[in-house]
């Protein structure tokens, strides 16, 4: 009976992972398909990858997306970490109210947020890269706060206070005691912000200015006439890059956690 239950659990988990990763595997296979048809295998080729790096329009859209997502993720991570530190010094009621306000953008529909931001930007500024950056920071900031706050609540406050008693300045104690403990949450928040910003289409569509294209908006334009297989190649490279970064960050987080455990043992 136990073996049967264990088999069903593994089978269920396998089905879940299959549904999650089967589309990515199909996308990867299509990026190596010589035929433009997704239903016909025309042989193995790397032509789409070669054509990808020769397409100036795609490269420009990718550069826009990379600069935008990196800048938005960095700004959101910095603001989110600072906000979490400030929230810990507030009362319980204030923290609860701030958590409610933080959750509103997560629960709100993207199209509502996109239209609201567009109306705001049209009133006070011109649509362009600046408006797009502010919109993406607004989109990703709650994810950073939700990633950093649990780690900050798990920190050993006694170690921070002991460092202050021993003569350390608050800034020095923060960087030496608190920051190493919340670093995994900060890295997770940065990766989540980067991924959400790179993946977003609706808010980008409403807040971007004329002449600015990102990967998501370019793919939307190509859907009408058929997606270019170069997009399959680009999506495959992005997936592999994010996967490698995620593995490296998880490895760093595990080493950091083990180091903290050994530190507290002694």
C-alpha positions in Angstrom: 0.0 0.0 0.0 2.8 2.4 0.9 4.6 1.6 -2.4 1.5 2.2 -4.4 1.0 5.6 -2.6 4.6 6.5 -3.3 4.2 5.5 -7.0 1.1 7.7 -7.3 2.9 10.6 -5.7 5.8 10.3 -8.1 3.5 9.9 -11.0 1.5 13.0 -10.0 4.7 15.1 -9.6 5.9 13.8 -13.0 2.7 14.9 -14.7 3.0 18.4 -13.1 6.6 18.8 -14.3 5.6 17.4 -17.8 2.9 20.0 -18.1 5.3 22.8 -17.0 8.2 21.9 -19.2 6.7 20.3 -22.3 5.9 23.6 -24.0 9.6 24.7 -23.4 10.8 21.5 -24.9 8.6 22.0 -27.9 9.9 25.5 -28.2 13.5 24.3 -28.1 12.9 21.6 -30.7 11.2 24.2 -33.0 14.3 26.4 -32.7 16.3 23.7 -34.4 13.7 22.8 -37.0 14.7 23.7 -40.6 11.1 24.0 -41.5 9.1 27.1 -40.5 6.1 24.9 -39.8 5.7 23.7 -36.2 4.0 20.5 -37.4 6.6 19.3 -39.9 10.2 18.4 -39.1 12.4 19.7 -41.8 15.7 18.5 -40.3 18.2 19.9 -37.8 19.6 23.3 -38.4 21.2 26.2 -36.6 20.2 28.7 -39.3 17.6 30.4 -37.0 20.3 31.1 -34.4 22.5 32.6 -37.1 19.7 34.7 -38.5 18.8 35.9 -35.0 22.2 37.6 -34.6 21.9 39.2 -38.0 18.5 40.7 -37.5 19.0 44.3 -36.4 15.4 44.8 -35.4 15.4 41.8 -33.0 18.8 42.7 -31.6 17.5 46.3 -30.9 14.4 45.0 -29.2 16.4 42.6 -27.1 18.8 45.4 -26.1 15.8 47.5 -25.1 14.4 44.6 -23.0 17.7 43.8 -21.4 18.4 47.4 -20.4 14.8 48.0 -19.2 14.6 44.8 -17.2 18.0 45.1 -15.6 17.5 48.8 -14.6 13.9 48.1 -13.3 15.0 45.0 -11.3 18.0 46.9 -9.8 15.9 49.9 -8.8 13.0 47.7 -7.5 15.5 45.6 -5.5 17.1 48.6 -3.9 13.8 50.3 -3.1 12.2 47.0 -1.9 15.1 46.2 0.4 15.0 49.7 1.9 11.2 49.5 2.3 11.4 46.2 4.1 14.0 47.6 6.5 11.7 50.6 7.2 8.7 48.4 7.7 10.4 46.4 10.4 10.7 49.6 12.5 6.9 50.3 12.2 4.1 49.1 14.4 2.2 45.9 13.7 -0.8 47.8 12.4 1.3 49.9 10.1 3.0 46.8 8.8 -0.3 45.1 8.1 -1.6 48.2 6.3 1.6 48.4 4.2 1.4 44.7 3.4 -2.2 45.3 2.2 -1.1 48.2 -0.1 1.8 46.0 -1.4 -0.6 43.2 -2.3 -2.9 45.4 -4.4 -0.7 45.6 -7.5 -0.3 41.8 -7.3 -4.0 41.2 -7.2 -4.9 43.9 -9.6 -5.4 43.1 -13.3 -2.4 44.1 -15.5 -4.7 45.8 -18.0 -6.1 48.0 -15.2 -2.6 48.9 -14.0 -1.4 49.5 -17.5 -4.2 51.9 -18.4 -3.9 53.7 -15.1 -0.2 54.2 -15.5 -0.7 55.3 -19.1 -3.2 58.0 -18.1 -0.9 59.2 -15.4 2.1 59.4 -17.7 0.1 61.2 -20.4 -0.9 63.8 -17.9 2.5 64.5 -16.4 5.1 63.3 -18.9 5.7 62.0 -22.4 5.5 58.3 -23.1 9.0 56.9 -23.7 11.7 54.9 -22.0 11.4 56.8 -18.7 7.7 56.1 -18.4 8.4 52.4 -19.3 11.0 52.2 -16.6 8.8 53.7 -13.9 6.0 51.3 -14.9 8.2 48.3 -14.7 9.6 49.4 -11.3 6.0 49.8 -10.1 5.2 46.3 -11.4 8.1 44.5 -9.8 8.5 46.3 -6.5 5.9 44.3 -4.6 7.6 41.0 -5.6 10.9 42.2 -4.2 9.2 43.2 -0.9 7.5 39.8 -0.6 10.8 38.1 -1.2 12.9 40.1 1.2 10.5 40.6 4.1 10.3 36.9 5.2 14.1 36.8 5.3 14.3 40.0 7.3 11.9 38.6 9.8 14.0 35.5 10.2 17.2 37.5 11.0 18.8 37.2 14.5 18.1 40.6 16.0 20.2 39.7 19.0 23.3 39.5 16.8 22.7 43.0 15.4 22.1 44.4 18.9 25.2 42.7 20.2 27.3 44.3 17.4 25.9 47.7 18.4 26.8 47.0 22.1 30.3 46.1 21.0 30.8 49.5 19.4 29.8 48.9 15.8 28.0 51.6 14.0 24.4 50.8 12.7 25.6 50.9 9.1 28.6 48.6 9.8 26.4 46.2 11.8 23.8 46.1 9.0 26.3 45.2 6.3 28.1 42.7 8.4 25.2 41.1 10.3 21.9 41.7 8.6 22.8 41.9 4.9 24.4 38.5 4.7 21.3 36.9 6.2 18.8 38.6 3.9 21.0 38.3 0.8 19.2 35.2 -0.5 15.9 37.0 -0.3 17.4 40.0 -2.1 18.8 37.8 -4.9 15.5 35.9 -5.2 13.6 39.3 -5.4 16.0 40.6 -8.0 15.6 37.4 -10.2 11.8 37.5 -9.8 11.7 41.2 -10.6 13.9 40.6 -13.7 11.8 37.7 -14.9 8.5 39.6 -14.3 9.8 42.7 -16.1 11.1 40.7 -19.0 7.9 38.7 -19.3 5.5 41.6 -19.1 3.5 42.7 -22.2 0.3 44.4 -21.1 1.8 47.2 -19.0 4.7 47.6 -21.6 2.2 47.9 -24.4 0.3 50.8 -22.7 3.2 52.7 -21.3 5.9 52.5 -24.1 6.4 55.4 -26.4 6.4 55.3 -30.2 9.4 53.7 -31.8 10.3 51.6 -28.7 10.0 47.9 -29.0 10.7 45.1 -26.5 10.7 41.3 -27.1 7.2 40.9 -25.8 5.7 43.7 -28.0 7.7 42.4 -31.1 6.3 38.9 -30.6 2.8 40.4 -30.3 3.2 42.2 -33.6 4.4 39.0 -35.3 1.5 36.9 -34.1 -0.7 38.5 -36.7 1.4 37.4 -39.6 3.1 34.4 -38.0 5.9 34.2 -35.5 9.4 34.2 -37.0 11.4 31.1 -36.0 14.1 33.4 -34.8 11.9 34.1 -31.8 12.1 30.4 -31.0 15.8 30.6 -30.9 15.8 33.8 -28.8 13.3 32.3 -26.4 15.5 29.2 -26.0 18.6 31.2 -25.3 16.7 33.3 -22.7 15.3 30.2 -21.0 18.8 28.6 -20.8 20.3 31.8 -19.5 17.8 32.3 -16.8 18.0 28.6 -15.8 21.8 28.9 -15.4 21.5 32.1 -13.4 18.9 30.4 -11.2 21.1 27.4 -10.5 24.1 29.6 -9.7 22.0 31.8 -7.3 20.5 28.7 -5.6 24.1 27.4 -5.1 25.2 30.7 -3.6 22.2 30.8 -1.3 22.8 27.2 -0.1 26.5 28.0 0.6 25.4 31.2 2.4 22.9 29.3 4.5 25.4 26.6 5.5 27.9 29.4 6.4 25.4 31.0 8.6 24.6 27.7 10.3 28.2 27.1 11.0 28.6 30.6 12.3 25.8 30.3 14.9 27.1 26.9 16.0 30.3 28.5 17.3 
